[in-house]
Amino acid sequence: MTDLTTCPHSADWSEFRPFEHDGMTEFFARKRAEEPVFFDEGTGYWIVTRRDDVRAIFADPDRFSASNVHDPLTPFPPELVEYLKQEGFRRDKTQANCDRPKHTRIRQVAQSFLNIRQFKTREPQIREMVAAAVDKLRGRGRVDLVDDFAYELPARVLFLLLGVPDIDARRIKTWADSRFNMISGDADFEAKMEAGRQVMDFWNYCGAIIADRQKNPGDDYPSHLLAAHAKDPESISLDEIQNLTFGVLLAGHETTTNAIGNTMHMLLQDRDEWNRLVADPSLAPGYVEEGLRAGPPVVIWRRRAVEEVTIGGVTLPEGAPIMMSLASANRDEDHFACPHAFEGTRSNARDHVSFGYGIHFCMGAPLAKLELKLVLELLSQAFPNMTLVPDSDPDWQRTILVRGPGRLLVDLNE
């Protein structure tokens, strides 16, 4: 059992630093005890840290709007706004940043394909893909589990659902990284403009997929959406279909890459936990849930108060922008015993909020968990003596939204 509070950190960190990884756990532990709901002048958001308060916000979509989920943390430069407009970028609010009744209409169509039954039918193919990725590591001695394994794999899995067998996975990942940096990073002007150009390539790529499926329908997500549109154009529009495809390609693999990196990083920090999984790979589902709890790939999520509300004893004005710290909620001492310890057999690990809660609960959660389970099973059996490279820098991502190691160096010790 690893106590993650012993990891290196800035002991005197007293202010919210959303782009930093070191010290985050300690900061939020202090805030949960002393000021569980607080206003951060740096971001202009109210920060909510306790699990019960986060769940209450998720569970009340009528008083807490999801409309600001994908808003840029800082306003886009006017040049970027004009460029996206001129290029025909029509990113609309569809699922994660959409409220009822529109959210209900679109989710009903999307969920009739993105569901656990659909994911389970693909499990044999996904297992083959994970096994092939594991085999590519054999005989290499020292590898980067992010770049050499976790970076492309989830994108390739996702393209099974999109019906695109041959892809340039790294190109897709670069596009997704650019989008995340645009809305939740601390990029400068030039970086934002370059991200905008990358995002337009991404948007047009999704449009090309939709155009192809209109001519060549198949057993895939875009074809399913187009069939629903053909049957009832009021159920979902063509623009909404392109937006949904763009959204799935944006979030459906980046978070899984981070979840793999976070979970493996924590597992390999503790030989007892790693050896327990090696000895009994059937424990993998428990380690998946604990990894998602202790190291969520998405660390904050946003809402906006529709009216004056009181959360955690603090009254927020109408229109107040809110950040829910999922990372903090998942380590709430009032719900999780020894919350900073990584325990694969934790009985209530599934109570995390890493996929949200309520009507906006992530539709891709079963797929992500399936991928993580297969990764843990196959990696632990293929490389039981794997170890982290001592003192290697994980190079944590610098965005306020997602967090995962940029690199994870390991010795396979075959």
DRENVEX-679459 format. One line per field, with one value per residue (C-alpha): residue number from 1; x, y, z. Coordinates in nm, 4 decimals. Example, Ala and Ser with C-alpha at 12.3 -4.5 7.8 and 13.67 -1.06 7.14 Angstrom:
// DRENVEX-679459
seq	c(1;2)
east	c(1.2300;1.3670)
north	c(-0.4500;-0.1060)
up	c(0.7800;0.7140)
// end
This chain:
// DRENVEX-679459
seq	c(1;2;3;4;5;6;7;8;9;10;11;12;13;14;15;16;17;18;19;20;21;22;23;24;25;26;27;28;29;30;31;32;33;34;35;36;37;38;39;40;41;42;43;44;45;46;47;48;49;50;51;52;53;54;55;56;57;58;59;60;61;62;63;64;65;66;67;68;69;70;71;72;73;74;75;76;77;78;79;80;81;82;83;84;85;86;87;88;89;90;91;92;93;94;95;96;97;98;99;100;101;102;103;104;105;106;107;108;109;110;111;112;113;114;115;116;117;118;119;120;121;122;123;124;125;126;127;128;129;130;131;132;133;134;135;136;137;138;139;140;141;142;143;144;145;146;147;148;149;150;151;152;153;154;155;156;157;158;159;160;161;162;163;164;165;166;167;168;169;170;171;172;173;174;175;176;177;178;179;180;181;182;183;184;185;186;187;188;189;190;191;192;193;194;195;196;197;198;199;200;201;202;203;204;205;206;207;208;209;210;211;212;213;214;215;216;217;218;219;220;221;222;223;224;225;226;227;228;229;230;231;232;233;234;235;236;237;238;239;240;241;242;243;244;245;246;247;248;249;250;251;252;253;254;255;256;257;258;259;260;261;262;263;264;265;266;267;268;269;270;271;272;273;274;275;276;277;278;279;280;281;282;283;284;285;286;287;288;289;290;291;292;293;294;295;296;297;298;299;300;301;302;303;304;305;306;307;308;309;310;311;312;313;314;315;316;317;318;319;320;321;322;323;324;325;326;327;328;329;330;331;332;333;334;335;336;337;338;339;340;341;342;343;344;345;346;347;348;349;350;351;352;353;354;355;356;357;358;359;360;361;362;363;364;365;366;367;368;369;370;371;372;373;374;375;376;377;378;379;380;381;382;383;384;385;386;387;388;389;390;391;392;393;394;395;396;397;398;399;400;401;402;403;404;405;406;407;408;409;410;411;412;413;414)
east	c(0.0000;0.1463;0.0845;0.0987;0.1447;0.5095;0.5781;0.7878;0.5789;0.5904;0.5076;0.4416;0.2104;-0.0700;-0.2477;-0.4393;-0.2017;-0.4171;-0.1439;0.0900;0.0891;0.3290;0.1494;-0.2046;-0.3002;-0.1786;-0.3372;-0.6817;-0.6571;-0.6024;-0.8836;-1.1331;-1.0650;-1.0445;-1.2301;-1.4087;-1.5704;-1.3529;-1.3157;-0.9953;-0.9119;-0.6553;-0.9126;-1.2250;-1.3965;-1.5508;-1.3729;-1.5676;-1.3577;-1.5784;-1.7354;-2.0896;-2.0950;-1.9587;-2.2194;-2.4947;-2.3927;-2.3815;-2.7221;-2.8921;-2.8630;-3.1471;-2.9636;-2.6131;-2.5753;-2.3162;-2.2978;-1.9470;-1.7778;-1.5773;-1.5396;-1.1782;-1.0195;-0.8945;-1.0659;-0.9427;-0.7453;-0.9678;-0.7453;-0.8196;-1.1939;-1.1953;-0.9811;-1.2133;-1.5166;-1.3688;-1.2672;-1.6178;-1.5611;-1.9127;-1.8439;-2.1854;-2.2970;-2.4000;-2.3366;-2.0947;-2.1648;-2.5338;-2.8387;-3.1862;-3.3962;-3.1418;-2.9049;-3.1738;-3.2610;-2.9013;-2.7973;-3.0841;-2.9544;-2.5868;-2.6431;-2.8299;-2.4870;-2.2383;-2.3366;-2.1924;-2.3495;-2.1757;-1.8447;-1.8638;-1.9141;-1.5829;-1.3931;-1.2188;-1.0875;-0.9786;-0.7988;-0.6119;-0.5100;-0.3848;-0.1976;-0.0323;0.0744;0.2207;0.4087;0.5732;0.7421;0.9094;1.2860;1.3281;1.4591;1.3697;1.0576;0.8332;0.4928;0.3262;0.4935;0.5608;0.2323;-0.0468;-0.0261;-0.1724;-0.3576;-0.6822;-0.7116;-0.6847;-0.9535;-1.1793;-1.1482;-1.3052;-1.6250;-1.5809;-1.5188;-1.1790;-0.9302;-0.6253;-0.5365;-0.2433;-0.2973;-0.0278;-0.1849;-0.5182;-0.3478;-0.1742;-0.5072;-0.6689;-0.3779;-0.4134;-0.7836;-0.7216;-0.4475;-0.6792;-0.9536;-0.7741;-0.4021;-0.1843;-0.0569;0.0639;-0.0729;0.1347;0.0628;-0.3110;-0.3047;-0.1187;-0.3653;-0.6463;-0.4956;-0.4591;-0.8184;-0.9456;-0.7639;-0.9286;-1.2739;-1.2419;-1.1207;-1.4400;-1.6435;-1.4775;-1.5716;-1.9359;-1.9341;-1.7902;-2.0460;-2.3284;-2.2087;-2.0746;-2.2659;-2.1321;-2.1611;-2.0122;-2.0994;-2.1253;-2.3345;-2.5661;-2.6119;-2.6764;-2.9364;-3.1138;-3.1074;-3.2493;-3.5306;-3.6107;-3.4195;-3.5580;-3.3831;-3.0349;-2.8961;-2.5996;-2.4070;-2.4747;-2.3451;-2.0180;-1.9967;-2.0528;-1.7857;-1.5473;-1.6278;-1.5705;-1.2412;-1.1397;-1.2104;-1.2517;-0.8826;-0.6925;-0.8521;-0.7820;-0.4178;-0.3910;-0.5745;-0.3292;-0.0326;-0.1679;-0.2659;0.0580;0.2595;0.0838;0.0914;0.4628;0.5392;0.4363;0.5808;0.3292;0.0350;0.2024;0.2965;-0.0567;-0.1898;0.0798;-0.0180;-0.3901;-0.4822;-0.8510;-0.8007;-0.7557;-1.1086;-1.0454;-0.7168;-0.8939;-1.1446;-0.8756;-0.6607;-0.9522;-1.0202;-0.6676;-0.5427;-0.8394;-0.7458;-0.9807;-0.9127;-1.1696;-1.5111;-1.7146;-2.0653;-2.2401;-2.4965;-2.8314;-2.9544;-2.8198;-2.7222;-2.5658;-2.2971;-2.1044;-2.2459;-2.1242;-2.3714;-2.2756;-2.4391;-2.6450;-2.4128;-2.1201;-1.8666;-1.7827;-1.4947;-1.5548;-1.2255;-1.2769;-0.9264;-1.0155;-1.3595;-1.2023;-0.9811;-1.2454;-1.1690;-1.5388;-1.5999;-1.2720;-1.0658;-0.6948;-0.7779;-0.4168;-0.3251;-0.3444;-0.5274;-0.6383;-0.8806;-1.0519;-1.4175;-1.5705;-1.3266;-1.6134;-1.7662;-1.5278;-1.6656;-1.4062;-1.6755;-1.9195;-2.2611;-2.6238;-2.7544;-2.4093;-2.2348;-1.9721;-2.1101;-1.7596;-1.6894;-1.7503;-1.5157;-1.2404;-1.2703;-1.2599;-0.9417;-0.7803;-0.8694;-0.7136;-0.4042;-0.3462;-0.4085;-0.1783;0.1020;0.1241;0.1439;0.3880;0.6289;0.5891;0.9284;0.8664;0.9991;0.9912;1.3172;1.4397;1.4146;1.2687;1.0480;0.6866;0.6514;0.2926;0.0654;0.0047;-0.3672;-0.6325;-0.8633;-0.6719;-0.3717;-0.1416;0.2275;0.3861;0.6364;0.6625;1.0019;1.0151;1.2587;1.0777;1.3237;1.2183)
north	c(0.0000;0.3343;0.6558;0.9081;1.2013;1.0949;1.1888;1.5037;1.8180;2.1876;2.1835;2.5577;2.5765;2.8027;2.9177;2.7346;2.6515;2.4591;2.3859;2.2240;1.8614;1.8717;1.9721;1.9377;1.6581;1.8412;2.1697;2.0199;1.8182;2.1472;2.3199;2.0410;2.0901;2.4692;2.6169;2.3493;2.6050;2.9031;3.1691;3.1736;3.5155;3.3717;3.1738;3.3665;3.0450;2.9138;2.5880;2.3013;2.0342;1.7891;1.4804;1.5349;1.8893;1.7780;1.5030;1.7466;1.9804;1.6975;1.5759;1.9136;2.0077;2.2575;2.4832;2.4098;2.4534;2.2554;2.5250;2.6424;2.3000;2.3630;2.7398;2.8554;2.9235;3.2531;3.4292;3.3399;3.6150;3.8085;3.6832;3.3231;3.3864;3.5425;3.2626;2.9895;3.1801;3.2271;2.8609;2.7385;2.5959;2.5199;2.3675;2.3596;2.2556;1.8921;1.6634;1.7483;2.1233;2.0976;2.1360;1.9833;1.9388;1.9457;1.7239;1.4600;1.4506;1.4131;1.1697;0.9339;0.9025;0.8755;0.6283;0.3851;0.3080;0.4111;0.1610;-0.1334;-0.3901;-0.2341;-0.2175;-0.5799;-0.7022;-0.5371;-0.6847;-0.9635;-0.7064;-0.4729;-0.7556;-0.8363;-0.4722;-0.4491;-0.7788;-0.6544;-0.3326;-0.5363;-0.7620;-0.4580;-0.3833;-0.7234;-0.7320;-0.3555;-0.3359;0.0226;0.1847;0.4835;0.3395;0.6580;0.7138;0.3480;0.2033;0.4219;0.7153;0.5581;0.2534;0.4203;0.6141;0.2909;0.1327;0.4303;0.4073;0.0629;0.2436;0.5002;0.2412;0.3792;0.0891;0.2714;0.5888;0.8101;0.7841;1.0366;1.2937;1.2465;1.2761;1.5969;1.7450;1.6473;1.7876;2.1156;2.1393;2.0735;2.3362;2.5884;2.5581;2.4566;2.5240;2.8267;2.8645;3.1999;3.3789;3.1944;2.8570;2.9295;3.0317;2.7131;2.5127;2.6768;2.5637;2.2110;2.2123;2.3160;2.0194;1.8047;1.9520;1.8993;1.5429;1.4678;1.6273;1.4010;1.0950;1.2047;1.2731;0.9285;0.7552;0.9277;0.7469;0.4290;0.3494;0.0797;-0.0672;0.2301;0.5359;0.7987;0.5632;0.5023;0.8762;0.9344;0.6557;0.8220;1.1535;0.9922;0.8350;1.1528;1.4714;1.6349;1.3820;1.4953;1.7330;1.6862;1.9591;1.7813;1.4563;1.6227;1.7778;1.4406;1.2769;1.5607;1.5290;1.1540;1.1880;1.4671;1.3096;0.9396;0.8540;1.1341;1.0520;0.6799;0.7462;0.9517;0.6901;0.4207;0.6422;0.7514;0.4007;0.2365;0.5117;0.4552;0.0767;0.0589;0.2853;0.0017;-0.3467;-0.5063;-0.3765;-0.4603;-0.8109;-0.8682;-0.7923;-1.0067;-1.2998;-1.2573;-1.0650;-1.1162;-0.8256;-0.5909;-0.4398;-0.3259;-0.1662;0.0084;0.1694;0.2625;0.4107;0.6214;0.7329;0.8201;0.9418;1.0685;1.1575;1.4579;1.6583;1.9386;1.9832;2.2970;2.4276;2.7646;2.8575;2.9293;3.1072;3.2023;2.8778;2.7611;2.4929;2.3707;2.6551;2.9194;3.1273;3.1708;3.4409;3.3757;3.3126;3.2066;2.9950;2.6778;2.4326;2.0974;1.9391;1.5724;1.4985;1.6431;1.4816;1.1418;1.1835;1.3155;1.1802;1.1792;0.9061;0.7246;0.5826;0.6635;0.8452;0.9115;0.5431;0.3408;0.0168;-0.2161;-0.3946;-0.0781;-0.1719;0.1598;0.2695;0.2712;0.5656;0.8032;1.0857;1.0601;1.0055;1.2547;1.1718;1.2090;1.2851;1.3791;1.0614;0.9728;0.7330;0.6095;0.5004;0.1266;0.1352;0.3113;0.0633;-0.2304;-0.0982;-0.0340;-0.3814;-0.5474;-0.3279;-0.4182;-0.7878;-0.8206;-0.5904;-0.7530;-1.1002;-1.0083;-0.8087;-0.9161;-0.7688;-0.4273;-0.1346;0.2432;0.4046;0.5784;0.9592;0.9909;1.2978;1.2092;1.5499;1.6036;1.7805;2.1514;2.1917;2.2661;1.9954;1.6731;1.5380;1.2500;1.1771;1.2952;1.0124;0.7026;0.5336;0.1706;-0.1172;-0.4281;-0.6684;-0.9635)
up	c(0.0000;-0.1073;0.0842;-0.1978;0.0413;0.0737;-0.2900;-0.3462;-0.3171;-0.2302;0.1386;0.1531;-0.1484;-0.0281;-0.3448;-0.6140;-0.9019;-1.1476;-1.4020;-1.1493;-1.0346;-0.7414;-0.4243;-0.5621;-0.3262;-0.0156;-0.1212;-0.1636;0.1576;0.3402;0.1529;0.2254;0.5947;0.6073;0.3096;0.1039;-0.1284;-0.2196;-0.4871;-0.6904;-0.8323;-1.0724;-1.2714;-1.1692;-1.0602;-0.7409;-0.6523;-0.4918;-0.3207;-0.1261;-0.2766;-0.1472;-0.2833;-0.6215;-0.6477;-0.5494;-0.8328;-1.0873;-0.9678;-1.0152;-1.3855;-1.3627;-1.1169;-1.2412;-1.6162;-1.8117;-2.0794;-1.9802;-1.9752;-2.2934;-2.2639;-2.2968;-1.9600;-2.1035;-2.3962;-2.7416;-2.9152;-3.1614;-3.4432;-3.3470;-3.3212;-3.6676;-3.8143;-3.6833;-3.8109;-4.1573;-4.1773;-4.0927;-3.7441;-3.6182;-3.2775;-3.1123;-2.7660;-2.7967;-2.4983;-2.2177;-2.2447;-2.3309;-2.1050;-2.1166;-2.3224;-2.6057;-2.4067;-2.3574;-2.7284;-2.8446;-2.5726;-2.6554;-3.0102;-2.9157;-2.6317;-2.8528;-3.0009;-2.7290;-2.4617;-2.2749;-2.5103;-2.8070;-2.6222;-2.5098;-2.8648;-2.9507;-2.6555;-2.8554;-3.1040;-2.8263;-2.6461;-2.9683;-3.0045;-2.6456;-2.6827;-3.0021;-2.8277;-2.5404;-2.7818;-2.9442;-2.6108;-2.5808;-2.5960;-2.5695;-2.2122;-2.1210;-2.2685;-2.2204;-2.1320;-2.2539;-2.5897;-2.6690;-2.5452;-2.4046;-2.6441;-2.9577;-2.8243;-2.7060;-3.0322;-3.2283;-3.0101;-3.0609;-3.4368;-3.4209;-3.3252;-3.6006;-3.8673;-3.9667;-3.9619;-4.1004;-3.9130;-3.8306;-3.4563;-3.3696;-3.5941;-3.4181;-3.0794;-3.1838;-3.2898;-2.9590;-2.7591;-2.9470;-2.8630;-2.4934;-2.4869;-2.6520;-2.3934;-2.0755;-2.1116;-2.0467;-2.4034;-2.5356;-2.8438;-3.1033;-2.9442;-2.9458;-3.3107;-3.4049;-3.1957;-3.3900;-3.7199;-3.5840;-3.4615;-3.8034;-3.9578;-3.6903;-3.7621;-4.1357;-4.0831;-3.8889;-4.1646;-4.4187;-4.2126;-4.2079;-4.5823;-4.6508;-4.4285;-4.6131;-4.9260;-4.7616;-4.4408;-4.2126;-3.8637;-3.6832;-3.4766;-3.7540;-3.9681;-3.6735;-3.6191;-3.9885;-3.9935;-3.7001;-3.8872;-4.2021;-4.0025;-3.8092;-3.8986;-3.5845;-3.3624;-3.4619;-3.7250;-3.9578;-3.7737;-3.4450;-3.5942;-3.6921;-3.3451;-3.1780;-3.3924;-3.3122;-2.9408;-2.9285;-3.1118;-2.8773;-2.5410;-2.6062;-2.6160;-2.4415;-2.1075;-2.1459;-2.2292;-1.9110;-1.7061;-1.8195;-1.7362;-1.3976;-1.2885;-1.3974;-1.2302;-0.8985;-0.9264;-0.9964;-0.7028;-0.4713;-0.5277;-0.2925;-0.4956;-0.8265;-0.7111;-0.5865;-0.9344;-1.0975;-0.8771;-0.9448;-1.2627;-1.1833;-0.9409;-1.2361;-1.2217;-0.8642;-0.9634;-1.2510;-1.0136;-0.7615;-1.0358;-1.1549;-0.7988;-0.6915;-1.0294;-1.2341;-1.5926;-1.5727;-1.2581;-1.2828;-1.4415;-1.4762;-1.4190;-1.3987;-1.1333;-1.3023;-0.9892;-0.6490;-0.4787;-0.1545;-0.1717;0.1301;0.3371;0.0888;-0.1134;-0.4790;-0.6935;-1.0039;-1.2970;-1.0770;-1.2712;-1.0793;-1.0948;-0.9302;-0.8302;-0.9154;-0.7905;-0.4511;-0.4310;-0.4974;-0.1894;0.0462;0.3943;0.4799;0.2234;0.1587;0.4445;0.4077;0.0821;-0.0189;-0.0126;-0.3340;-0.2506;-0.5274;-0.2975;-0.1668;-0.1215;-0.2271;-0.4975;-0.7492;-0.5643;-0.7425;-0.9572;-1.2341;-1.4975;-1.3510;-1.2114;-1.3128;-1.6608;-1.7930;-1.6741;-1.9349;-2.1963;-2.2705;-1.9120;-1.9770;-2.2763;-2.0828;-1.7957;-2.0368;-2.1979;-1.8604;-1.7356;-2.0394;-2.0149;-1.6493;-1.7072;-2.0069;-1.8922;-1.5486;-1.6990;-1.9759;-1.7582;-1.3951;-1.2994;-1.4555;-1.2506;-1.2762;-1.3801;-1.0616;-1.0497;-1.3994;-1.4518;-1.5471;-1.7155;-1.6021;-1.8494;-1.7964;-1.8472;-1.5910;-1.7256;-1.7861;-1.6039;-1.6870;-1.7276;-2.0481;-2.0090;-1.7920;-1.8184;-1.7064;-1.7182;-1.8390;-1.6720;-1.8861)
// end
